[in-house]
Amino acid sequence: MAEAQPFICVHENKYLPALDPVADAWYLEAVKLAKPDTLRPWHHIVELYEKAIERNHWKAMHNLAALYRTGWPGGVEKDTKKTIDLYQRMIELNIPQGFYNMGAMIGNRLGTTNPATDGLTFLGKAARMGNPPALTQLGKLYIYVGKKEELGLQYTRCAAEQGYGQANYELAAYYQVINKNFPVALHYYQLALSQGHAGAAFTMKEIFDKSTPPHMALWYSPEDSLSQLYNDFYQQLLTDPDLRFPTLMKDHPLPPHPTQGYDADRPDWAPDQ
C-alpha cells in the first residue's frame, strides 16, 4: 500500500467522453425495461445495449457486462468471457470505470489467469482518473489495511464529493466505528441515502427504531416517526434503486445527538436551520 506521490483529487467526468445521443436513447430505454418492477424482456434489453455499444456507449458496455457477469435466470446466460471483452473495450476507450471493473475481476479471480496482471494496478489507474468506486475501495484499504488513515480519507472524500453514495456510506462507518463521532456519522448516512444508498436508509431506520439496542442506535433516542420515515425511503429504493432524494437534508433536518450535539468535535456548533 505504498503511496509515492501526494494524493491529488481528480473528478472522473474529466475523462468521460460525450455520449452519442442515439445510442444514449437506446441505453435509457434498456435501463427502463430492466427496472425491478417490470417483466424485463431480456432479449430486447440485450439487443438495445448491443446497439448502443456499436456506437461506443460505455455505460451500455458496463451494464451488459454486469448482466453477463452474474447471469439472470430465464433471461441472460452467464458468460465471463463476454464480460471481460466488454471491460477490455472500455479500457481501450480509456474509460475509468473499465479499469475499475477489470481490477475487480482480477481481484476476485473471475476468468483472468494472467499472473502478470495485478488488480490493484487497475484500481490505482481508475482512482487516478477519479473513478469513485476505485477511490472508495482504495480509501478503505489505506484506512483499515495500510493504516494510512488520513490518506484513505482523502481518497474517500474525493469519491464522496462526486456524489457517490457508497463513499459517503463509508465515511459514515468510519465516523461511527473509528472516530466515534455519532452525529457526523449520521450526517453521512443521511447524505448517502439522499444519493440513493439503500443500506444507509436501512441503517437510519434501525437507528431510530425503539427495538434497536442503544449501542447499535449510536445512543440516539428512539423515534417512531423517524424510523418510519427512513423505512419508507428504504422501501422506495428496494423498488427503484435509481431514485435520488436531493432535498432530503433540507426537508428532514437531523436531531442533535443526546450527548454529542451536532458534532462531537465541535460541541458548540449547530447547523443553520
N, C-alpha and C positions, 0 to 999 in steps of 0.2 A: 504493500500500500504506500510506496514511496511517492512523493509529490515534489518533483524537481523545480517546477515553475510556480510562481504565485498564481492563485486562482483568479481568473477573470470571468465574470458572468456575461455570457453571450446568450441572446434570445434566439430561439430556433427559427423564427419567421424570417430572419436574415438569410437563411439558406433555402427557404421553400419557394419553388417556382410557382408562377401563376398557373392555375388550373384551366384547362380547356373548357369553355362553357358548355359545349355539347356533351363532353364526357362527364362534366360535373352534374348535369341534369340526369344522366343515366345512373350515376353513382347515388344521387339523392333518392331517386326512385327505388333503387335496390335497398338502400338503408330503410326507407319507409316500409317496404314489403317485408323486411326482416325483423320488424318490431315484435316483441314477445306476445302481444295480444292479437296477432294476425295468424292466418293459416299458413303463411310462409311458403309460397311457391318456389321452392329452392332452385328448380331448373331455370326458371326465369330470372331469379336473383343472380345466379352464377352467370347467366348469359349477359345480363346488364353490366355486371362487374367486368366481364371479359371485354365487352365493347368499350368500356371506359378505359381499360388497361391498354387497348390498342392505341389510345391517344395519350399514353403515359400519365394516366391519373394515378398518382402514388397512393392516395387514400383507398382507392379501389383495390390496388395491389395488397395493401395492408389488410383490408377486410377479407378479401378472398383467401389470402394466405392463412388467416386465422381460422377460416372455415375448414380448409384442408388440414390444418394442424391438428384440430380436435375431431373433425368429422361431425356429422349430425345425423342421428338415426332416421332413416327413411328419407333423407334429403341429400346430404353430401358425404361422399366416401372419404375417409381419412387418407391423405396422400402426403407423406413427409417430403418427398422429392419435389412435388409441386410447390409446397410451402417454401422450401429453401430456394428454388428457382425464382420465386416471386421476390423473396428478400434480396437475392443477388441482383435482381433487376433494379430494385430500389437503391441498392448501393451504387450500381453503375450510374444511376441518375443523381447520385450524391445527396440522397435524402437521409437526414439524420435518423429518422425512425427505422430505416432499413438497417443501419449499423447496430442500433439497439436490438432490433429483432434477431439479427444474426448472432449477436453476443449472447442473447438469452437462449437461443437454440443450442449454441456450443456449450454454454454453462449447464444446460440441462441434458447434455449428451443426446440430443434428439436428431439423429440422422447425419451428424457431422463426425467424421472419423479421422480427419487430418490432424495429427498430433502437433503440427506446427502452428495451428491456429489457436488463439487464446481468446476466450470470451471477454476477459477484461480489456483486451486491446480494442475490441469493437465497442464496448461500453464507454471506454475512455474517449474514443473518436466521437461517438454520439454526444457525449457530455460536452466536449469542446465545441461542438456545433449547437449547443444549447438545448438538446433534447430533454424535456422534463422527466420522462421515466428513467433515463440514464443518469441524470443528475441526482434524482431521488435515490436510486439504487446505490450509487457510489457514495452519496451522503451517508446513508445508513452504514455502509461498510467502514467509512472513515470514523464515524461516531462509535460504533459498537465493536468493531473488529480492530481497526487500526489505532483506536484510542486517540484520534486526532479530532477532538470534539468541535473546535471552532471551524476547522476546515470543512468538516462534514456539514455543519450548519450553513456555511456559505453555499455549498452545493445545493442543499435542500431549499434554502431560501431563494436561490436563483430559479429553481423549478417552481416554487410557490408563487413568485411574483409574475409568472406567466399564466396564472390561473389554473394550475394543475392541482386538482383536489387531493390526490394521493400525497403530494408533498406537504400540503397543509395538515393532512391527517398525521403524517409522520412527525411534523413539528408539534402537534398536539400530544402525541405519545411521548415525545421527548420531554416536554414540559410537565407532563403528568408523572412519568416514571423516573426520570433522571433529575430534573430541576425542581420537582415538587411545587411548581407554581401553578396551582389548580385553576385560578381564573384565566390565566393566559392559555392554559391547555384548553379550557372550554371555548375561549375565543377562536382558537384554531380549529377545533372540532366544528364550530358553527360555520366558520369560513369554508371549511372543506365541504360541509353539507350544501352551502349556497352554490358550490361548484359541482354538485351532483354526486357527492360521495355517499353511497348508501350506508356504508359502515359507520360513518360519522353520525348519520341520522339515528342509527340503532344505538350507538353509544350515548347520545344525548337523551334518547328516550329512556334508557336504563338509568342514567344519572339522576333523573328526576322521578323515577319510579319508587314508590314507598316500600316496595319489596326488595330493593337493591341494598345489600349491606353497605354501611356508611363508608368503608374504605374504598369500595368499588364505585361509590357515588361521589368520590372525591370530597366527601364530607359536605356536600351541598344539602340543603333542606329539601325533602321530597315535596313535589308539587304536581298534583294530578293533571292540572290543565296543561302544564308544560310537557309532561310525559306524553299526554295525548297529542299535543301539537307536533312533537317530533316523531311520534309514531305515524301520524298522518303523512309527514314528509317521507318517512321510510317506506310506507306502503306505496306512495306515488312513484318512488324511484324503483321499486321492485317491478312495477308495471311498465315504466318507461325510464330506462337508465339515462336517457339523453336529456332529461329535464334539468333545468338550472333555475336557481332562485336568487336573482341578483339583488333584490331588495330585502332579503331576509334579515340582514344585520340591522337595517333601519326599522323594519316592521316589527321585529321582535328583539328589542334590546335585552341583553343578558342581565340576570340579577347579580348583585355582588355576592362574593363568597362570604359565608358567615364569619370567618376569621381573617381571611386574606384580602378581602375587599375586591377590587378590580385588577389588582396586580400585586403579588406578594413582595416584589422588589421595589414597588413604589406605593407604600401604604396610603399616601395622601392623594393619589391620583384617581380621577374618575372620568369616564368618557363624557363628551358633550351629549346631552340628551335633546 
